[in-house]
Amino acid sequence: MARACFLISLVVASCLVWKAHSFALSAKLVHRFSDEARAAAASRIGGGGGERWPTRRSKEYYQMLARSDLLRRKRRLGARYQMLFPSEGSETLSLGNDFGWLHYTWINIGTPNVSFLVALDAGSDLLWIPCDCIQCAPLSGYHGSLDKNLSMYSPAESRTSRYLSCNHELCSLGSTCGSAKQPCPYRINYYSENTSSSGLLVEDILHLATSEDHASVQASVIIGCGRKQSGDYLDGIAPDGLLGLGFGDISVPSSLARTGLIRNSFSLCFRDDDSGRILFGDRGLPTQQSTPFVPLDGKYDTYVIAVESFCMGSSCPGKTSFHALIDSGSSFTFLPNDIYKRVTLEFDRQVNVSKRATNNESPWEYCYEASPLGMPGLPKVKLIFGGNKSFMVINPIYPFYNTEGELAVFCLALQSSQESLGTIGQNFMTGYHLVFDRENLKLRWSRSDCHHDLDNSRRMPLGSPPRSRPENPLPTNEQHSFPNNARAISPAVAGRALPANSSSVSQGLNAWYCLLLLLTQLAVFAIG
């Protein structure tokens, strides 16, 4: 008898469990900044919590939402990868002719840290600074251009420095050493004639900061203790050092990526007012255009891209394809000689100026006298990169002004080169956010002012929504609840309508299930 009662109880419980599956459970959704959440917070904090609540659709409202999303991303992705910039700031600057028209940034090295104004060079790898000098450029006489003095580095004065030995894997001249434990020498020859830097390799701390909260980061990098410079480096170009940004393992971007501090990429952005930005680990925006880097002799040693065509206005002369080095260490742009001739002749044909400039002392061949009316209409300069991607040069012209401040002469800032490899320099890079995506071997670009859009690209836009959108795209309190005559639908089947008689069908299935289960249990009891 007890066994029969147990079986009957089991059948009844099974029916109840089965029946429960036909019930729909619902809960009211409350937005984190709704009036109800505000009231709940106020009651928890003793009545004052609601005072900090943002006004709906205000700037503060969206900022708080965006900050919350950012923290959520950090929790989900972890803090391994971040964007970094020099601890002195992400800003770059160009100081004109005194510093060779290059872009520079301040960096801090060593312990205690010392500041250096280094030129940015995407065409080379090593970070070197003047150090225990035998032959270096003078570090004084720039007070009118700078807000602080240039410095010299000495490994003996930094507690965190150590010389690289000749048997270190990054010592390329190790075979010239007399002993494996000797300090590793280096010598780098640059594109400019008779221009070089040489000395010893040192490992020390580069001081950086995170882009999100400016937290301090100390990264160990390889530095060239530049004891002897030659050529242009004695004539005012990079007197306080040079930051190589190339593909080589010894470069700062490579070191930061290898240690897991950043994704393997960095970005440069130059404005026409001689300011700019540098960010390590910047992967750019999804909306940016891109073109692949191409290897030279089977290796990705430098940032070289394919230029399929060089266009002036609506005309793209034939046979103007070439490979070009993207080089922030070059102030201006150079073309292989045969392509230079085709492009400049087409520009000269289209430019609406009757008189070429005489007594031209500029480095450019195609210069024109300006009229009192100012700059005439000029053909647009456009490059077609690999993959048929257009790159519009924002300002290929260099102007010269007279003593009254009036435009006197303007030049097409292109130069001829005897080499088959062209160079896209800073003048063509200006006005663009350029991302050197080393991880995916691509150059990415988009128009940029190098300040507000780089900041806001990582934040939620704070402007009003388009008029075609609802004034309040977030659910209202009324939308969180169901009407009295509506049936709650599981999210998994929200797109599929239920049959009109689904309730009666469900009840019938429940009855048949209970009867079948009871008969099965009784049969088992009888056999037992």
Steps between C-alpha positions, in 0.01 A plus 500: 500500500782738588660423165179583316463827689857590411440431130181704497681789673778476242247519215331804654835675549599424140176650376557812708856539365380451144222749559746757630677504163191657341520804732673814372717685753564871451677779682488872451814647342626820656760719331795594723412871476119466516291676764448168680875430517555854620246457780652166600849650514375793706337267752819294536726801548265674741315730267791676330596256226264646244676835499786358289264352242561641149225672309369270228671551159739757646874503433565357848242227439686367195841547661397281793364234265819507294721475811298202619538331160874564507535339844294205376733457202802510727352229722420288196821548304744549784756777529778338302475722194477875517604810312812674623677827432815666635462612862560860389185476284382364164554833323756540224638827366691629201745783561567605142834548335701501826416132547482385138120525464453166677245415768627447854368383834633519857586169669637412846771238543681347797490522879491780594331585173651746254304671218601482134345662192517221240414508130235250387627270227285218360779420253748365757497279810731619778424754774829684553584808706821703547704321764851540643571691180813488290338678204145627544293800394500798738215483751478873566381796294138381461350696789278705272334186362475283812355530846785300659858401430617203299680226692779247475470143629754315709434134592713540812250753636193277458437233763297290255746494208718212388712450191398230255773241464634390164331159532152655537256390230438863396869580458541501121872592518587231752740331258727807513546476878819372658303339784141383541466702820606831348234772453328460163594769244260639241529710186207613285534672164201707387367602159651847517854511366772427758243504782545243776484429872728262690570400857399225745166329567347543844182366661310750716153617598275700264232681699150480347139564599171333414263691276190432711602598851861623451629231734879474504663213307871422502618298201845353451630591152827491306667840460791606288751686714592727209859604559574609145274653234580620148347684206159660551499399867775754559308774317193534719291200394411283803762657731344329803441158347273303270215258572501219241152352449581231245428128474832393656504305827706775662241776444280636778168380344648151462622496862166618639305243297743219583454556874120505463447863596331596172356350185757500222415836348548873544364816346626838389296808424639833376313830474582787266566722806810288577339307788398137512462177697675166549327200662648154557251214471246706302315269259299779342131503409288246308408771249859564392624406156798267476762369263744213560869547566714329237824316574835597353714200406250281678527684834290757684786723608336836431152644447476475123171515308404471133389816318300393197453847353585865567220733390478874436145626489295261289807378311698193610800481266607153395808328636489671838497189718782452750578383854531764771642509849270661758762702686424750776874573511479664158357851494393487136404252230730347238405320177708282269635727226291373206177518702595840637526636144158369394326624813655849513442563129133415548480733800668780303256448213197531728611775740327829431808723520663679212845562647754263648712643782851610407798519736352201678712409801266229631584128467204456262494536126138599438444835670262777392453868568181574687260769389375774734174306515668218689524131426351402164295190433726194508445142383430254778777251566389142558687173544340164427643246744498123468145361502375804305485713816505879451724725708431869444799721581361787705767758424784414259596870470767687695447880516757780532402843634655844451599741777145640509361154573346464154520180296780548248592156366360149537663170405389145434683327787619197304858403433665261260698195613737277306378201701214279386346514849304818567444665838175637637611760753335710764356756259280232339416343839369826648131503587470123537479256789746237374502162673798271445321169558800272529287212627301481176773653279284791388511877487169655608394862459217745546469877498565646843560819693735295724332619818123491553420213268779281642358559848134467409552194282534306822200659668129508439395798283320759711303681233124481445370201303389542137148635468389185318566297814258483795557776753546237770655181361525336845192312631263705713355377826177412318692292246654293780157356604248285312140606433244307702371302202841408357682171539868488594716333234836342562782696331606183318172497307425870492498499120264205470126540564323245723184317375172660605393189696839432650359508858241222443751288308747530787234394757406195292862390476534531876201269565621230255848515653370442854274210392780332305741537790246356749433192282874441461559515875205265573633252247838502665329450839295205374803328346701561817 
